[in-house]
Amino acid sequence: MQQLLLDIHPAPLPTLANFQPGRNRELLQLLHDLLSGKAKERFIYVWGNPGCGKTHLLQAVVSGYVQQGTKAVYCCARNPCGFTVDHDVHCVTIDDIDGLNASRQIDMFHWYNRLRDESQTVLLISGTVAPMHLTLRQDLVTRLGWGLVYQIHELTETEKMQAMRTYADECGYDLPPEICLYLLRHGQRDLPSLMMLLDALDRYALTHQRQMTIPLLRELLRVT
C-alpha cells in the first residue's frame, strides 16, 4: 500500500509549456519557433547559474522534437557521449559544456565544424557562463559564440512561488501558499531543489494520510 501511495503522482516531464519564463520570454519564444520551424538559427548557446532551468529547456526541446516524430538527442558534457555527424538527427542538445575535458574539447571542436558544414542539424548548448568566459580551448569558445547567445535569468521569489504552484497543479495536488513561502525562507532556493522537496512532501502527506501543512513540512525536514 505504501509503495502504491508513493507512485500516485509522477513528476511531469520537462516541456516548454511548464517552464516558468520570468524574464526569459524572448528565449522561450525562440525555442517555440525552433520547434515550429519558424526559427532558422541552427546554433544556440544558453547560460546561467545552476538551477536556473538550463537542463529543463534542453530536455523540453528534445521532447518537443520527439513528439513531432523527429529525431533529437540530449546529452550532458560531463558524461561520455560521442560527437558524430548523424544526418537523420534534427537536433542535438549538449548540457554543461563547461564539463568537457581537454581531449573531448578537441573532439567537440572538429565535430562542430563538420556539423556546420555537412548537415542541417540544430545544436543547442548550455553552460554556466557566457562563451567568452568559458575556460575551454579558445578556438572552441569562439565557435560557441558564433550563434545566438542567451542568458537564462533566475526567477524572482514571486515567480518561483508561481512555478511551484504550477508544478503542484500538474502533479494533481493543491499547494498552500504558506508552504511556498516557508521553503523559500528556510531551504535551498533553486527550482530543482524546491521541486524535489515538493515531491517529498507530497509523498509524505500521502503516506501518512495528512494534509500539507507547515507542521507536516517541518516534520518531514526533521525526518530527512
C-alpha positions in Angstrom: 0.0 0.0 0.0 2.8 2.4 0.9 4.5 1.9 -2.5 1.2 2.5 -4.3 0.8 5.8 -2.5 4.3 6.8 -3.4 3.6 6.1 -7.1 0.4 8.1 -7.4 1.9 11.4 -8.7 4.7 11.0 -11.2 6.7 14.2 -11.8 5.7 16.0 -15.0 8.2 15.8 -17.8 10.1 19.0 -18.8 8.2 20.9 -21.5 8.3 24.4 -22.8 4.7 24.8 -21.5 5.7 24.1 -17.9 8.8 26.3 -17.9 8.1 29.4 -15.8 9.5 32.1 -18.2 10.1 35.1 -15.9 12.4 37.4 -17.8 13.2 34.7 -20.4 10.2 35.2 -22.6 12.3 36.0 -25.7 14.3 32.8 -25.3 11.2 30.8 -24.7 9.6 32.2 -27.9 12.7 31.4 -29.9 12.6 27.8 -28.7 8.9 27.6 -29.6 9.8 29.0 -33.1 12.6 26.4 -33.3 10.2 23.6 -32.8 7.6 25.0 -35.2 10.3 25.6 -37.9 9.9 29.4 -37.9 13.4 30.0 -36.5 16.3 29.5 -38.9 19.2 29.8 -36.5 20.9 26.4 -36.0 23.3 27.2 -33.2 22.1 28.5 -29.9 24.0 28.8 -26.6 22.2 29.4 -23.3 23.9 30.1 -20.0 23.0 30.8 -16.3 23.6 29.7 -12.7 22.9 26.1 -11.6 19.2 25.6 -11.1 18.0 28.3 -13.4 16.4 25.9 -15.8 19.0 25.1 -18.5 18.5 21.3 -18.3 14.7 21.7 -18.3 14.8 23.7 -21.5 17.2 21.4 -23.3 15.2 18.3 -22.4 12.0 20.1 -23.3 13.3 20.9 -26.8 14.3 17.3 -27.3 10.9 16.1 -26.1 9.2 18.5 -28.4 11.0 17.2 -31.5 10.5 13.6 -30.5 6.7 14.2 -30.1 6.7 15.5 -33.7 8.3 12.3 -34.8 11.7 14.0 -35.4 14.9 12.5 -34.1 16.6 14.6 -31.3 19.3 13.8 -28.8 20.1 15.1 -25.3 23.5 14.5 -23.7 25.5 16.0 -20.8 29.1 17.0 -21.5 30.1 15.6 -18.1 29.1 12.2 -19.2 30.6 10.2 -22.1 28.9 11.0 -25.4 30.3 10.7 -28.9 30.5 13.5 -31.3 29.3 12.2 -34.7 27.5 13.8 -37.6 24.3 11.8 -37.9 22.4 13.3 -40.7 19.0 12.0 -39.6 19.2 13.8 -36.2 17.4 17.1 -36.4 18.6 18.5 -33.1 21.4 17.8 -30.6 21.5 19.4 -27.2 24.6 19.4 -25.0 24.2 20.3 -21.4 27.0 21.6 -19.1 29.5 22.3 -21.8 31.9 23.5 -19.0 32.4 19.9 -18.1 34.3 18.9 -21.3 37.8 17.6 -20.6 40.8 18.5 -22.8 40.6 15.6 -25.2 36.9 15.9 -25.7 37.2 19.6 -26.3 39.3 18.8 -29.4 36.6 16.3 -30.5 33.9 18.9 -30.0 35.8 21.5 -32.0 36.1 19.2 -35.1 32.6 17.9 -34.6 31.2 21.5 -34.5 32.9 22.3 -37.8 31.6 19.2 -39.5 28.1 19.8 -38.2 28.1 23.4 -39.5 29.5 22.4 -43.0 27.9 18.9 -43.6 24.4 18.9 -42.0 21.4 20.9 -41.1 21.3 19.7 -37.5 20.2 22.2 -34.8 22.7 22.5 -31.9 21.5 23.8 -28.5 24.3 24.1 -25.9 24.2 25.2 -22.2 26.9 26.4 -19.9 27.2 28.2 -16.6 28.8 31.3 -18.1 28.8 33.3 -21.3 31.0 31.8 -24.1 33.7 34.4 -23.7 34.2 33.4 -20.0 34.4 29.6 -20.6 37.7 28.0 -19.6 37.8 25.9 -22.7 40.0 25.9 -25.9 39.9 29.4 -27.4 39.0 28.1 -30.9 36.1 26.2 -29.4 35.0 29.2 -27.3 34.9 31.3 -30.5 32.6 28.9 -32.3 30.3 28.6 -29.3 29.8 32.3 -29.6 29.0 32.3 -33.3 25.3 31.6 -32.9 22.7 33.1 -30.7 23.6 33.5 -27.1 21.0 33.9 -24.3 21.4 34.3 -20.6 18.7 32.4 -18.6 17.7 34.8 -15.8 16.8 33.4 -12.4 13.2 33.8 -11.2 12.1 36.3 -8.6 10.6 35.0 -5.4 7.1 35.6 -6.7 7.9 33.8 -10.0 9.3 30.8 -8.0 6.1 30.6 -6.0 4.1 30.6 -9.2 6.4 27.9 -10.6 5.9 25.7 -7.5 2.1 26.1 -7.6 2.1 25.3 -11.3 4.2 22.2 -10.7 1.8 21.1 -7.9 -1.2 21.6 -10.2 0.4 19.4 -12.9 1.1 16.7 -10.3 -2.5 16.8 -9.1 -2.4 18.4 -5.7 -3.1 21.7 -4.0 -0.2 23.6 -2.6 -0.9 26.1 0.1 1.0 29.4 -0.5 2.4 29.3 3.0 4.3 26.1 2.1 6.0 28.0 -0.8 7.0 30.9 1.4 8.4 28.6 4.1 10.5 26.7 1.5 11.9 29.9 0.1 12.7 31.2 3.5 14.3 28.1 5.0 15.7 25.9 2.2 17.7 26.0 -1.0 16.1 28.4 -3.4 16.9 26.9 -6.8 14.0 25.3 -8.6 15.2 21.7 -8.8 15.8 21.6 -5.0 12.4 23.2 -4.4 10.6 20.7 -6.7 12.4 17.8 -5.0 11.1 19.0 -1.7 7.6 19.3 -3.0 7.7 15.7 -4.4 9.0 14.5 -1.0 6.3 16.5 0.9 3.6 15.1 -1.5 4.7 11.5 -0.9 5.0 12.1 2.9 1.5 13.6 3.1 0.0 10.7 1.1 1.9 8.0 3.1 0.7 9.5 6.4 -2.8 10.5 5.0 -2.4 14.1 6.2 -2.9 17.5 4.7 0.0 19.6 3.5 0.8 22.0 6.4 3.8 23.8 7.8 3.9 21.4 10.8 3.9 18.4 8.4 6.7 20.1 6.3 8.8 20.7 9.5 8.2 17.1 10.4 9.4 15.9 7.0 12.5 18.1 7.2 13.4 16.7 10.6 13.0 13.1 9.2 15.1 13.7 6.2 
